[in-house]
């Protein structure tokens, strides 16, 4: 059989699978398998070491950052404490001022500005009424209870002349409409001749209320 004939037969024939025969002894195969396992375990250990190392570096970085933040916070606290200490004297001044204000309010809390009350009365006198005398009487003393059972702090008595009793009634209504006064009452009235005209001489009594206090020393500044 020639070479060409053999080649033609090999080309036209399906490949033949020959049985695989392992001629290595079992001991050598076991050592190879053990080495493969060792190599795999060694790779896993290296990978684990890399992960642990990365975590250690990250942890050290976080600790360093936290320490820097703590140091910054401590420095800020020390700076603010120093600044606060520099304002201790200012706080003491404000405390003394508040104590002085409290003493002034206690001493002058019941101040009544009678000049202002007289001016207000002069502007509210009805037509047909003339005042000849006004007397303010304040009860108690500064810093002590100065009100009676009706809540008044004193009385106001007034005398004057009116053209008629109706004018006196209007005067009493004027007093009743003011928060400074309460319970105005006519205490006496007498008709008399003034030239050739009949007029009424009268007197009234009115309760002076706490609304008469000036409150200049008890209200907060700006109120």
C-alpha positions in Angstrom: 0.0 0.0 0.0 1.5 3.3 -1.0 1.6 6.4 1.1 -1.0 8.2 -1.0 -3.4 5.3 -0.6 -2.9 5.4 3.2 -3.4 9.2 3.3 -6.6 8.9 1.4 -7.9 6.2 3.7 -7.0 8.3 6.8 -8.7 11.4 5.4 -11.9 9.5 4.6 -12.0 7.6 7.9 -13.5 9.0 11.2 -10.9 9.7 13.9 -10.4 6.9 16.3 -10.3 7.7 20.1 -7.6 5.8 21.8 -8.0 4.9 25.5 -6.0 7.2 28.0 -3.6 5.4 30.1 -2.2 7.1 33.2 1.2 5.6 33.9 2.0 7.8 36.9 2.1 6.2 40.3 -0.8 7.1 42.7 1.7 8.7 45.2 2.7 11.3 42.6 -0.9 12.1 41.7 -1.7 12.6 45.4 1.2 14.9 45.8 0.2 17.0 42.8 -3.4 17.3 44.1 -2.1 18.3 47.6 0.1 20.9 46.0 -2.8 22.3 44.1 -4.8 22.5 47.3 -1.8 24.2 49.0 -1.6 26.7 46.2 -5.3 27.5 46.5 -5.1 27.9 50.2 -2.0 30.1 49.9 -3.9 32.4 47.4 -6.8 32.6 49.8 -4.5 33.5 52.7 -2.8 36.2 50.6 -6.2 37.6 49.6 -7.3 37.6 53.3 -4.1 39.3 54.3 -4.6 42.0 51.7 -8.2 42.6 53.0 -7.1 42.7 56.6 -4.3 45.1 55.7 -6.7 47.4 53.8 -9.1 47.4 56.8 -6.2 48.2 59.2 -5.1 51.1 57.1 -8.7 52.4 56.8 -9.2 52.0 60.6 -6.0 53.9 61.3 -7.1 56.7 58.9 -10.5 56.9 60.6 -8.9 57.1 64.1 -6.5 59.8 62.9 -9.3 61.8 61.5 -11.4 61.4 64.7 -8.4 62.5 66.8 -7.9 65.6 64.6 -11.6 66.5 65.0 -11.4 66.0 68.8 -8.3 68.2 68.9 -10.0 70.9 66.9 -13.1 70.7 69.2 -10.9 70.9 72.3 -9.1 74.0 70.9 -12.5 75.6 70.1 -13.8 74.9 73.6 -10.7 76.4 75.2 -11.0 79.5 73.0 -14.6 80.0 73.8 -14.0 79.5 77.5 -11.3 82.2 77.4 -13.7 84.5 75.6 -16.5 83.8 78.0 -14.2 84.6 81.0 -13.5 88.0 79.5 -17.2 88.9 79.8 -17.5 88.0 83.4 -17.2 91.7 84.4 -19.9 92.7 81.9 -22.2 90.1 83.4 -21.5 91.5 86.9 -22.3 95.0 85.7 -25.6 93.9 84.2 -26.5 92.1 87.5 -25.7 95.2 89.5 -27.8 97.3 87.1 -30.7 94.9 87.5 -30.5 95.1 91.3 -30.5 98.9 91.1 -33.5 98.8 88.8 -35.3 96.5 91.2 -34.6 98.8 94.2 -35.7 101.9 92.2 -38.9 100.1 91.2 -39.6 99.2 94.8 -39.0 102.8 96.0 -40.8 104.6 93.1 -43.3 102.0 91.9 -46.2 104.0 93.5 -45.2 107.3 92.0 -48.2 109.5 90.9 -47.4 112.4 88.7 -50.0 114.9 90.1 -48.9 117.7 87.7 -49.8 115.4 84.8 -53.2 114.5 86.4 -54.0 118.2 86.9 -53.2 119.0 83.3 -55.4 116.2 82.1 -58.3 117.4 84.3 -57.9 120.9 83.0 -58.3 119.6 79.4 -61.4 117.5 80.3 -63.5 120.0 82.2 -67.0 120.2 80.5 -68.3 123.5 79.3 -70.3 125.3 82.1 -68.1 123.9 84.9 -65.3 125.7 86.7 -62.9 124.2 89.3 -61.9 126.2 92.3 -59.9 123.6 94.2 -58.6 120.0 93.6 -57.0 117.9 96.3 -55.3 114.5 95.8 -54.8 112.3 98.8 -52.7 109.1 98.3 -52.9 106.3 100.9 -50.0 104.4 102.3 -46.3 105.0 101.6 -43.9 104.0 98.9 -43.0 100.4 99.0 -46.0 99.5 101.2 -49.5 98.4 100.4 -51.3 101.5 99.4 -54.8 100.4 98.3 -58.0 100.1 100.2 -60.7 97.4 100.0 -62.1 99.0 96.9 -58.8 98.8 95.1 -58.2 102.5 95.3 -54.9 104.1 96.2 -56.4 107.4 97.3 -59.2 110.0 96.8 -59.7 113.2 94.8 -61.9 115.9 96.1 -62.9 118.8 94.0 -64.9 121.9 94.5 -66.2 124.4 91.9 -69.1 126.2 90.3 -71.5 125.1 87.6 -74.2 126.8 85.6 -76.6 124.0 86.4 -76.8 120.6 88.0 -76.8 119.0 84.6 -73.3 120.4 84.1 -72.1 118.8 87.3 -73.5 115.4 86.1 -71.5 115.8 82.9 -68.4 116.5 85.1 -69.0 113.2 87.0 -69.5 111.3 83.8 -66.1 112.7 82.6 -64.4 111.4 85.7 -66.1 108.0 85.4 -64.8 107.6 81.8 -61.1 107.8 82.9 -59.2 104.8 84.1 -57.5 106.9 86.7 -60.7 107.5 88.6 -63.6 105.4 89.9 -66.9 105.9 91.7 -67.2 109.7 91.3 -70.0 111.1 93.6 -71.5 114.5 94.3 -71.0 115.3 98.0 -72.7 118.7 98.1 -74.3 121.3 95.9 -75.7 124.7 96.8 -77.4 127.2 94.5 -76.3 130.8 94.9 -76.4 134.1 93.0 -73.5 135.2 91.0 -74.4 138.7 90.1 -77.8 138.4 88.7 -77.4 134.7 87.6 -78.1 131.6 89.7 -75.2 129.1 89.7 -74.5 126.0 91.7 -71.6 125.6 94.1 -70.6 122.0 94.3 -68.1 119.5 95.6 -67.3 115.9 94.5 -65.3 113.0 95.7 -63.7 110.4 93.5 -61.6 107.2 94.1 -58.0 107.4 92.7 -57.2 104.0 91.1 -53.8 102.3 90.5 -54.1 103.6 86.9 -52.8 106.9 88.4 -49.3 105.3 88.9 -46.8 106.6 86.4 -45.0 103.2 86.0 -41.9 105.1 84.9 -39.7 102.9 87.0 -41.5 99.6 86.8 -41.9 99.1 83.1 -39.1 97.5 81.1 -37.1 99.9 79.0 -38.6 100.7 75.6 -42.2 99.8 76.8 
